[in-house]
Amino acid sequence: MKQIQLILLMVVAVMVMAVGRSEHKFNEPLYRPFGEDGGQESTSKDTIDWTQVTTARNYADDGDVDLSGVSSWRLVGISKDGDYKIAGIYNGRIYLYMLSDDTWREVQPSGATNKTWIESAVISEDGQTIYVHAYNSYMYKSADGGGTWTIQSMTNDANLTSTTWRGIYANSDCSVVIAISENSSRWMYTTASGVWTILPLRYYGRGCGLSENGSVILLGQIAGTLQLSTDSGANFEATSSLGVDNWVVCDVSADGTKLIAYAFGGKTYMSTNSGADWAEFELSGSSTNRAWASGGGNSDFTAIIGGVNGARLWSYIESTSKEERPAGDFDKSWLAVAVNYNGIHYIAGANGSGLYTGEAH
């Protein structure tokens, strides 16, 4: 009997000591973030998980299209929240993704024909307004989420209904849209005016970025200077501090205070004071000339992406550069990439590889 009492006393003592050491409550997690008391590491958003897009519903919605072997993705776009994505195949078709049914579907801006879809596309935050274009062909607009499409006509210049389009850019609700053609014209459309008007620039250029309200616009030139407008495109001035280069990628933060520009065969640069001063930022992790071909940033440039022609894909998250490998350890031509407003959702298309979507965590 005394032995049983002794054992019971020892068990009670151990339980009291355990309770004294622990302050855990039932409504608290059983771990703490790494760096406090050890245990599970806290969540961050500096890692992007990539997934290849391998199937889509066909236009008739009665079967699937195999995209796993397609290797000529040249056009991508993403909505503000990332719920809608769009991608086009060079000499192929256009596909639209909607989070509501987690499905990619074929849409037909040009009917049941293949087109040379290139560069960029824009899609509004509600997924209803979409602009796409094809090289040596038309620019198309949908106002009903890809159900129907209309050809855009620049009434000031009939020759630009069908032309060598090289890029289309917009703010998050597509109330301000800018289109670039290879014949040196730049066009702007606003829902307030309801018409396309030509910008006061005539040069061969690539790349464009604009602020959320459309007041700040940055345009690039091939073998020229960057051109900046702070009055919604009424006037442009050269950002001469960077000089002449082959500017192929430009972007502007939502508030218009930060600007980035990539040079093909050159470096990547950023301004944090509305273009007054510029400095190189090492998107690829080193001060190396690269054949930059695509890229852009989220709303405040805490997340930036850049694709190199014939090489690698790079991210620049919270000022840290990282090589991304959606297609494995291979050089590809990343000609179309985009990141959404908050820097969580990505889309990347390669010439010589597949179409990939990324989620940061």
C-alpha atoms as one frame of an Amber mdcrd trajectory, in Angstrom:
protein
   0.000   0.000   0.000   2.786   2.429   0.908   4.471   1.632  -2.426   1.275
   2.559  -4.360   0.952   5.825  -2.415   4.576   6.655  -3.166   4.095   6.039
  -6.880   0.988   8.236  -6.950   2.838  11.054  -5.195   5.668  10.851  -7.725
   3.238  11.048 -10.695   1.510  14.097  -9.204   4.852  15.811  -8.656   5.901
  15.243 -12.259   2.580  16.662 -13.509   2.954  19.759 -11.338   6.498  20.323
 -12.580   5.333  20.006 -16.232   2.533  22.510 -15.711   4.951  24.897 -14.018
   7.290  24.780 -16.996   4.581  25.248 -19.647   2.526  28.346 -20.289   0.728
  26.816 -23.262  -3.002  27.429 -23.515  -5.412  25.344 -25.558  -6.185  28.209
 -27.937  -2.508  28.831 -28.741  -0.530  27.031 -31.475   1.759  24.220 -30.450
   4.713  25.926 -32.168   6.260  29.349 -32.382   7.869  30.950 -35.422  11.467
  30.018 -35.976  13.759  32.437 -34.179  11.561  32.861 -31.086  11.370  29.524
 -29.314  12.366  27.377 -32.257   9.959  25.191 -34.212   8.199  25.909 -37.517
   9.545  28.714 -39.675   7.248  31.666 -40.242   5.672  32.120 -43.666   7.406
  34.437 -46.149   6.737  35.371 -49.769  10.231  35.194 -51.169   9.837  31.758
 -52.766   7.851  31.139 -55.949   6.406  27.694 -56.662   5.976  27.132 -60.404
   3.505  24.837 -62.161   3.368  24.087 -65.870   0.058  24.590 -67.653  -0.526
  21.331 -69.511  -4.223  21.291 -70.477  -7.063  23.622 -71.389 -10.670  23.219
 -72.442 -11.210  23.609 -76.167 -13.376  26.373 -77.602 -16.397  24.094 -77.993
 -15.982  23.050 -74.337 -16.377  19.403 -75.262 -12.801  18.279 -74.744  -9.300
  19.179 -73.593  -6.371  20.627 -75.503  -2.947  19.177 -74.690  -0.563  22.085
 -74.033   2.278  20.075 -72.521   4.258  20.010 -75.764   3.652  23.626 -76.789
   6.919  25.575 -76.711   6.212  28.971 -78.244   4.430  31.069 -75.610   4.942
  34.729 -76.518   2.048  36.604 -74.871   0.865  36.727 -71.229  -1.236  38.932
 -68.963  -2.571  38.836 -65.407  -5.311  40.666 -63.500  -4.783  42.790 -60.401
  -5.708  40.030 -57.938  -4.308  37.221 -60.075  -7.697  35.508 -60.442  -7.536
  35.897 -64.233  -4.623  35.063 -66.517  -4.266  35.042 -70.280  -1.633  33.528
 -72.554  -1.059  33.246 -76.289   0.943  30.962 -78.543   3.059  32.363 -81.347
   1.240  31.146 -84.468  -1.407  29.549 -82.277  -4.366  30.267 -80.028  -5.272
  32.312 -76.933  -6.142  30.764 -73.563  -7.872  32.372 -70.582  -7.735  31.221
 -66.944 -10.449  31.927 -64.372  -9.985  31.088 -60.696 -13.749  30.606 -60.269
 -13.542  27.213 -61.987  -9.740  26.805 -61.852  -9.656  26.108 -65.589  -7.839
  27.333 -68.683 -10.107  27.737 -71.721  -9.522  28.575 -75.354 -10.935  31.897
 -76.509 -11.057  33.058 -80.120 -10.424  36.769 -80.709  -9.617  36.067 -84.363
 -12.034  33.185 -84.843 -10.829  29.654 -85.456  -7.481  30.752 -86.866  -3.924
  30.830 -85.584  -2.201  34.193 -85.092   1.253  35.414 -84.081   0.308  36.457
 -80.532   3.265  38.300 -79.013   4.535  40.563 -76.229   1.753  41.400 -73.759
  -1.958  41.375 -73.018  -4.040  43.195 -70.422  -7.024  42.033 -68.430  -9.088
  44.086 -65.968  -9.389  43.213 -62.293 -12.932  41.869 -62.795 -11.841  39.764
 -65.775 -14.316  41.380 -68.134 -12.171  43.755 -70.206  -9.360  42.113 -72.193
  -7.033  43.468 -74.877  -4.770  41.269 -77.009  -2.935  41.800 -80.286  -1.063
  39.861 -82.928   1.977  40.844 -84.944   1.075  42.004 -88.467  -2.580  41.718
 -87.563  -5.259  43.317 -85.385  -5.782  44.435 -81.833  -8.841  42.828 -80.243
 -10.972  43.830 -77.259 -13.448  41.802 -75.249 -15.863  43.459 -72.819 -17.451
  40.236 -71.603 -14.570  38.123 -70.312 -13.567  36.664 -73.663 -17.026  35.725
 -74.901 -17.052  38.137 -77.843 -14.371  40.304 -79.429 -14.169  43.467 -81.526
 -11.290  44.728 -83.684  -9.941  48.058 -82.470  -9.699  50.766 -85.112  -7.521
  53.859 -84.718  -9.860  56.272 -86.511  -7.130  58.939 -86.723  -4.981  56.612
 -88.795  -6.809  53.970 -90.825  -3.531  52.204 -91.571  -3.229  51.181 -87.925
  -6.249  48.905 -87.794  -3.918  46.103 -88.782  -0.256  46.699 -88.049   2.890
  45.386 -86.380   1.724  45.662 -82.773   4.514  45.242 -80.207   2.847  45.758
 -76.832  -0.268  46.762 -74.940  -0.345  48.062 -71.366  -3.010  49.273 -68.927
  -3.851  50.134 -65.353  -5.706  47.574 -63.236  -9.250  48.395 -64.398  -8.243
  49.046 -68.041  -9.581  52.589 -67.879  -6.277  53.741 -69.407  -4.727  51.597
 -72.159  -1.575  52.234 -74.205  -0.713  50.351 -77.393   2.641  50.379 -79.190
   3.144  49.633 -82.869   6.385  48.956 -84.659   5.774  51.774 -87.160   6.642
  54.319 -84.454   3.130  55.129 -83.223   1.941  55.150 -79.610  -1.767  55.169
 -78.894  -3.776  55.796 -75.734  -7.365  54.861 -74.972  -9.288  56.077 -71.939
 -12.807  55.118 -70.944 -13.384  58.798 -70.167 -12.805  59.814 -73.806 -14.022
  56.610 -75.431 -11.557  56.979 -78.344  -7.963  56.119 -79.232  -5.661  59.131
 -79.517  -2.086  59.217 -80.746   0.643  60.183 -78.271   3.119  62.922 -79.234
   5.950  60.497 -79.956   7.167  59.028 -83.227   9.964  56.524 -82.791  10.569
  52.808 -82.775  10.120  51.692 -79.205   9.402  48.801 -76.925   8.121  48.660
 -73.379   5.750  50.829 -71.404   4.571  51.338 -67.842   1.958  53.588 -66.300
   0.756  54.543 -62.839  -2.607  53.422 -61.512  -4.305  56.716 -62.397  -2.515
  56.953 -65.754  -0.835  60.278 -65.011   2.740  58.906 -65.122   3.802  57.051
 -68.281   7.254  55.656 -69.070   8.085  54.577 -72.633  11.216  52.918 -73.983
  13.028  53.378 -77.276  15.240  51.074 -79.280  18.603  52.817 -79.669  17.139
  55.836 -77.906  16.250  57.323 -74.544  13.532  56.641 -72.011  10.588  59.014
 -72.371   8.616  60.110 -69.289   5.267  61.871 -69.039   3.810  63.186 -65.789
   0.685  64.724 -67.317  -1.187  61.673 -68.657   0.668  61.616 -71.963   0.210
  65.248 -72.995   3.973  65.824 -72.957   7.083  63.628 -72.765  10.667  64.372
 -71.790  13.775  62.225 -72.093  15.262  60.833 -68.883  18.681  61.771 -70.209
  20.622  60.633 -67.131  20.537  57.048 -68.440  21.432  57.947 -72.010  20.810
  55.986 -75.179  20.199  52.249 -75.018  17.880  49.517 -76.276  15.088  49.956
 -73.725  12.754  46.976 -74.048  11.044  46.790 -70.633   9.570  49.669 -68.627
   7.242  49.789 -65.650   5.839  52.321 -63.171   4.677  51.750 -59.600   1.009
  52.303 -58.751   1.684  55.717 -57.189   4.020  56.814 -60.001   7.066  57.447
 -57.806   9.102  54.365 -58.766  10.246  53.512 -62.276  12.174  50.547 -63.677
  13.742  49.979 -67.092  15.608  47.052 -68.683  17.996  47.344 -71.606  18.343
  44.536 -74.138  21.997  43.569 -73.982  22.394  45.840 -70.973  21.425  46.272
 -67.341  18.361  46.961 -65.183  17.744  50.354 -63.553  15.378  51.862 -61.010
  14.314  55.351 -59.955  12.643  55.902 -56.581  11.992  59.629 -57.023   9.797
  59.853 -60.116  12.689  59.698 -62.566  14.870  62.463 -61.101  17.657  59.978
 -60.354  18.378  56.448 -61.560  20.590  53.668 -60.225  21.351  50.167 -61.360
  19.614  47.384 -59.435  20.956  43.885 -59.881  17.905  41.927 -60.946  20.099
  39.045 -62.084  22.263  39.112 -58.972  25.245  40.796 -60.628  26.136  43.835
 -62.690  26.127  41.911 -65.959  24.819  42.855 -69.380  21.989  40.533 -70.358
  19.536  40.152 -73.221  16.523  41.259 -71.208  13.315  40.534 -73.094  10.413
  40.770 -70.632   9.555  41.811 -67.107   7.792  44.152 -64.723   6.960  44.760
 -61.087   4.054  44.670 -58.684   2.343  47.791 -57.335   5.258  49.020 -55.195
   8.164  47.074 -56.757   8.685  44.851 -53.724   8.370  42.027 -56.269   9.984
  42.297 -59.711  10.391  39.686 -62.451  12.605  39.627 -65.521  13.109  37.228
 -68.407  16.261  36.896 -70.501  16.271  35.853 -74.147  18.082  32.544 -74.446
  18.931  32.333 -70.749  17.204  32.426 -67.360  14.284  33.919 -65.464  15.000
  36.124 -62.442  12.989  37.453 -59.500  13.861  40.394 -57.260  11.780  40.187
 -54.076  12.382  42.586 -51.188  15.706  43.605 -52.808  16.940  40.015 -53.023
  17.744  38.528 -56.427  16.990  34.897 -57.181  17.229  32.754 -60.278  13.897
  31.088 -61.034  13.793  27.696 -62.732  10.238  26.894 -63.854  11.539  24.681
 -66.657  14.383  23.163 -64.659  18.067  23.903 -65.012  17.902  24.943 -68.654
  18.365  28.155 -70.605  15.163  29.289 -72.306  13.928  32.404 -74.049  11.583
  33.993 -71.487   9.794  36.406 -73.809   6.610  36.970 -71.796   6.360  37.313
 -68.006   4.098  39.195 -65.583   3.402  39.618 -61.867   0.160  40.750 -60.263
  -0.532  43.822 -58.107   0.453  42.380 -54.705   3.369  40.286 -55.982   1.895
  36.878 -55.146   0.875  35.552 -58.566   3.142  35.162 -61.607   2.883  33.924
 -65.164   5.784  33.161 -67.513   5.915  31.929 -71.097   8.994  30.785 -72.943
   9.939  30.285 -76.546  11.428  26.821 -76.448   9.585  25.724 -73.327   6.123
  25.816 -71.787   3.704  28.109 -69.989   4.085  28.361 -66.226   2.163  29.982
 -63.362   3.787  30.828 -60.054   2.584  31.434 -56.498   4.801  33.191 -53.955
   4.891  32.065 -50.338
